[in-house]
Amino acid sequence: MRNLYLAAATAALLAAPHLAMAQEVEGDPEAGQRVFNQCRACHQVGENARNLVGPVLNDLFGRESASVEDYNYSQAMQDYDVTWTHETFRTYIKDPRGEVPGTKMVFAGIKNDEQITDLIAYLEQFDDDSDDAAQ
Ligand code: HEC
């Protein structure tokens, strides 16, 4: 038992530098890509993305909610009426069904702020007209 404890403590120490790196204020797009795995069943991004169960998420930031052409939004989503910014996205993705009662996005949400920051950094890579896209 004692040895197990020591092993766990050592592992935690070895992992610590990585944890510290993950605390950056700017999101990590690679970590965000892993978070996006939770969305992939329903959403695509990128060049050949098409609508699946949910709409394509290219060019998300700066556009109106429920504005992907050829996608059949629920009435609830059409009535939501926000511009997608980091802030509105953060609020929405924490609790999609609480934020938009009646939405057909059946997803519990992401509660972890850091994961959301990473997810935003990932999605921004598919944002043609975002201010910081051209790096
Ligand atoms: C089970 C399927 C499913 C999953 C998983 C899912 N979504 Fe959705 N999403 C939808 C559907 C369906 C809609 C359309 C909602 C409506 O019309 O009510 C939607 C809508 C959205 C919208 C609004 C898009 C717009 O055009 O205004 C965003 C943003 C979004 N999802 C992000 C995400 C992200 C990010 C994840 C992963 C963390 C995710 N979704 C996971 C199905 C899903």
Boltz pocket constraint, residues with backbone or C-beta under 6 A from the ligand:
constraints:
  - pocket:
      binder: B
      contacts: [[A, 35], [A, 36], [A, 38], [A, 39], [A, 40], [A, 41], [A, 42], [A, 43], [A, 53], [A, 54], [A, 55], [A, 56], [A, 57], [A, 60], [A, 64], [A, 65], [A, 66], [A, 67], [A, 68], [A, 72], [A, 73], [A, 74], [A, 75], [A, 76], [A, 77], [A, 78], [A, 93], [A, 102], [A, 103], [A, 104], [A, 105], [A, 106], [A, 107], [A, 110], [A, 119]]
      max_distance: 6.0
